[in-house]
Amino acid sequence: MRASPLEGLVLSATATFPQQLLRHAAERPQAPALRIKEYGIWQTTGWQALAHQVQALAGGLAEAGLQRGDHVVVIGENRPRLYAAMLATQALGGIPVPLYQDAVAAEFVFPIQNAEVRFAVVEDQEQVDKLLEIRGECPQLARIWYDEPRGLRKYEEPGLASLDALIAAGQAWNAAHPGHVDGEIARGRADDVAAMFFTSGTTGKPKGVVHTHATLADRAAAGARFDRLTADEDILAYLPPAWIGQNIFSYAQWLACGYTVNCPESSATVMIDLKEIGPTYYFAPPRVFEGLLTSVMIRMEDASRLKRWMFHRAMDLARRVGPDIMDGRPVGALDRLKYALGNLFVYGPLRNTLGFSRVRVAYTAGEAIGPDLFTFYRSIGINLKQLYGSTETAVFVCLQPDHEAKADTVGVPIEGVEIRLADNGEILVKSPGLLREYYKNPEATAEVLTNDGWYHTGDAGFLDAGGHLKIIDRAKDVGRLQGGPHDGAMFAPKYVENKLKFFPFIKEAVAFGDRREKVCAFINIDFEAVGNWAEKRNLPYAGYTDLAGKPEVCTLIRECVEKVNADLAQDEKLAGSQISRFLVLHKELDADDGELTRTRKVRRGYIGERYQVLVDALYGGKAEQYVETAVKFEDGRSGMVSATLKILDAKTFPAVRRAA
């Protein structure tokens, strides 16, 4: 008989992950725990079979000398036996350290040295080769086990063996030491360290975020209760296991609820596997949802005229009434009937094509999602919501309740979470899911954790009237207007820039305003989108600079800016961030010119210095400004781009005052 999901959740906050595994194995031995697609066929592992595999792997690790508190590196895609290896490590009191499978070998050196790693479990030859490459720098790395033997048959490196060999050794060791592994599992406590996740290290060396079974399991259980997850869920595990979000969804919550985790055959088959599985619980960053929508729109362009007409008519209706139906708000009987017909002929087949026919809860996080994209999915009946959290908070801080999903907030603080705002607008969090520490880095730990248990997120935001958290920027980037009608008002450049970039015609934006009397902006057009727009209107152009300077294009961008201003006016705290003046840049911002990072983040300070003459013109009241800019072309040549840029005023709106 299947155990009650709620009973499993109660256990999850007080038990280790291997203890939860044994609970499922005892009460639901044949229920599916993991699936993987191999050679086009889905292979299923039940809870009892998984428990036996974990005990054998744990025996092998014990025979190899794994001690309580030792770290074990795990590298690869989502694979059942890598999950089992993590559980086996935790069964003996060891600490799995998942690392990103797409990292280059050199990026493994610091984590392995920092955590004094002696053992590694990896997926395949690619990962084995990386570890062998750095073995000279990591001489303590004594044993490496691999899951996929392809290409490794003739490798004769010391300490290198297959997981099959580890399982065989473990079975023999367990036979000679009966009850040892079960005894070690019973010794485990919720406050034991469960895993360590390394941050990206974009501002220095990566930091090892230490989490206990209690911190991870508590947040997993709280998130499961929030969305009423049960053992009947199916999820697709396709994001990197080293990312704590994937770890929470496909490991911590998996063990809390006992649902089924499905592993794709490969990264190339994810979309096919998504349609076959039809997950009920799904997570993806906005770029994945954007890619899915783009594929739909491309297919519609190739459809017959009748199908295109039906699709666009149905989507017009969906955008008008779909979100209201999803949120449980009243909708007229005729519109409800039309929507039902649309669901039969358009929305339902579309959800099926996307692989979302069974999705009950879908989440996105990691970066801002465009309101049109967010509305599209909700309008066709997909319960897409946003969440807020980080590696240090075990992900779940804020979640959006059903019927309260908004594109510009990240939800309400969930069970166990307290939120406080510092004087500079930084969000402080107190939660049972906070990291224990940064490994061997007490200085960094002290910077983010206060003595009374508050965690400094580094993000700036506020709670709106409905109690939803709104993230506006990184705290260090938030400024204040100075002088003028909005003296002292908050200025959040990234928030403003993101709102501008939600429009398909705007590729990049740079907002200025800190310690100034008003906000002004540089804007890059999206050459492809604006080019298509121009061609449909028979508007000729001779390249980017020519197109960007067209009066019609400037008018188009002004309309986008003023829509953003109208939206900002609805928010009393950010109404002062409305854009008073702007210009359309004569060239695209480029990493080769130092204007963007390699991950396409705007280098606002550098851009302000490089184009100081344009900033002065914006704030000096000029109507136009000539500028010459040195550029690097793709072939390595250098040159100059010059233009006389029009500077435009944008309509701003009075702040909407909310009733107390």
Residue, then its C-alpha position, 0 to 999 in steps of 0.5 A: m500500500r502506498a504511504s500517505p504523502l503527508e506522512g512522508l513530509v512529516l518525516s522529511a524534516t527530522a530524518t536523513f535522506p537515506q532514512q527516507l529512502l528506507r521508509h519508501a522501500a519498506e512501505r512502497p517497495q515496487a513503486p517507481a522511484l527513478r526512470i532513465k531512457e536507454y536506447g529509446i526505452w524507459q527503464t524503471t527502478g523501484w524503491q526497494a531495488l534502489a535501496h538494495q543498490v544504495q546499500a551495495l554502493a555504500g558497502g563498496l565505499a566503506e570497503a574503499g575507506l570512506q569515513r563519516g565527514d569525507h567529501v565525495v565529488v559527483i559529476g555528470e548528467n542526471r543518472p539513477r546510479l549517480y543519485a544512488a551514489m549520493l545516497a550511498t555516500q550520505a548513508l555512511g555519513g559522507i558528504p556528496v559534492p556535485l560539480y557541473q558536468d560542463a566545467v573544464a578540468a581546471e575548474f574542478v581543482f579548487p573544489i577538490q583541493n578545498a574539500e580534500v576530496r579522495f573519492a569521485v563518482v562520475e558519469d562517463q569517459e569525458q569526466v574521467d579524462k578531466l579528473l585524470e588531467i588534474r590528478g597531478e594537482c590533486p594527488q589526494l584523489a585516490r579513487i574514481w568510479y564511472d557509470e558509463p563504461r563506453g570508451l574506458r575499456k583500455y584505461e589502466e589508471p590506478g584507482l579507476a574502476s566502474l560502478d559495477a565493480l564498486i557494487a560487486a565489492g560492496q555486496a561482498w563487503n556487506a556479506a562479511h559485515p552484515g548490518h554495518v550499512d544499516g547501522e550507519i544509516a540509523r546513526g545519521r542525524a538531521d543536523d549532519v551535513a548532507a551536501m555541499f554546493f559550490t557557487s559560481g565564483t564570479t567575484g573570486k574563488p568559488k565558495g562551498v555552501v554547506h547544507t545539512h539534511a535538516t536545511l534541505a529537507d525542511r525547505a523541500a517539505a515546505g515547498a511540497r506542502f505549499d503546492r500539495l505535491t504527492a507521491d503521484e508526481d512525475i518530474l523530468a530531471y534535465l538541469p545540472p545536478a550541481w545546481i541546487g535548484q535541480n537538487i531540491f526538485s529531483y532529490a530532496q523533494w523526491l525523497a520527501c514525497g516519493y514521486t518519480v524522477n525521470c532522467p532523459e536519454s541525453s541533453a539532445t532528447v530532452m524535448i522528446d522525453l518531455k513529451e513522452i513523460g508529460p511531467t506533472y511538476y516542472f521547472a525551467p529558467p525563462r530561456v527554456f520557456e522562450g525557446l519553447l514558445t519560439s518553436v511554436m511560433i515558427r511552426m505556426e508560420d509554416a501552417s495553413r492560412l486557416k490554422r494560422w487564423m484559428f490560432h491567432r483568434a484563439m490566442d487573442l481570446a486566451r490573452r484576454v480571459g485565460p489568466d482570469i480563468m486560471d486565477g479563478r476570477p469571474v468570466g462571462a458565460l460566452d467567453r467561458l464557452k469560447y475558451a472551452l472550444g479554444n481549449l479543445f481545438v488549440y490550447g489542449p493540443l498546444r500543451n500536448t505539443l509542448g509536453f505540458s498536458r499533465v503539468r499541475v505546477a510549473y515554476t520559473a526562476g533565476e532571472a526576470i521573465g517577460p510579462d508577455l511570455f509569462t501571460f502566454y503560458r498561463s493563458i493557455g492553461i499552464n499553471l506557471k509561477q515564479l519562486y525566489g531563493s538561492t543556494e544559501t537558502a536551499v531555494f525555497v524562500c518565496l513561492q507564488p500561490d495558485h491564483e496569485a501569480k504575477a509577472d513582476t513579483v516572486g511570491v509570498p514568504i512560505e512556511g518558516v520564512e521571515i523577511r526583513l528589509a535593511d535600510n538600504g532596501e536589501i532583503l534579509v531572510k531568516s529560514p530553517g533552510l539557511l546554509r550552515e556556513y561557507y566551507k573553510n571561509p568564516e569571513a565570507t560566512a560572517e558577511v552574509l549571516t548575522n549573529d541573530g540568524w539573518y541572511h543577507t541576500g544581496d538583493a534589493g526589493f520590497l513587499d507589495a500591498g498583497g504581501h508579495l515580494k518584488i525584486i528590483d535589483r542587486a542592493k549594491d546597484v540601487g541608488r537614489l534620485q537627488g534634486g528635482p521632483h523625485d528627490g530621495a526616490m529609489f532608483a533601480p537601474k536593472y529593474v528599469e532595464n529589464k522592463l525595457k528589454f521585455f519588448p522584442f524591439i529592445k535588445e539592451a538598455v542602460a539606465f542612469g539616475d543615481r544622484r541625478e534629478k531624473v532618469c535617462a537611458f541608452i537603448n539598443i534596438d534588436f536589429e532583427a526584430v526592428g528590421n522585420w518591423a521596418e520591412k513590413r512598413n516598406l521602410p528602407y535602411a542601410g544597416y544598424t546605424d541607419l535603422a537606429g536613427k530612423p525617426e519612425v524607429c525612434t517613435l516606436i521605441r518612445e512608445c515602448v519607453e512610455k509603456v514602461n513609464a506607465d507601468l512604473a507609475q503604478d508602483e509608488k516606490l519606483a514611480g521616480s524611476q520613470i525615464s524622462r529622456f532617452l536616445v537610441l545608440h548608433k551601435e550595438l553594445d558589445a563585449d569585444d568593446g568592453e561594454l558587456t561582460r561575456t555573459r552579456k551583463v551591462r557594464r553600466g559604469y564603463i558605458g557611462e564613462r565611454y559615452q560621457v558626451l551622450v550622458d551630458a547631452l541627455y542631462g544637458g537638455k540637448a536635442e541631438q549629439y554627434v558622437e564618434t566611437a571606436v569599435k572592433f569588428e568580428d574579423g579583428r579590424s578596428g574602426m570608427v562608427s559616427a552618428t548624430l543621435k536624436i535625444l527624445d523626451a518621454k512622457t512620464f506619469p504621476a505615481v498612483r497612490r494606493a489606499a492605505 
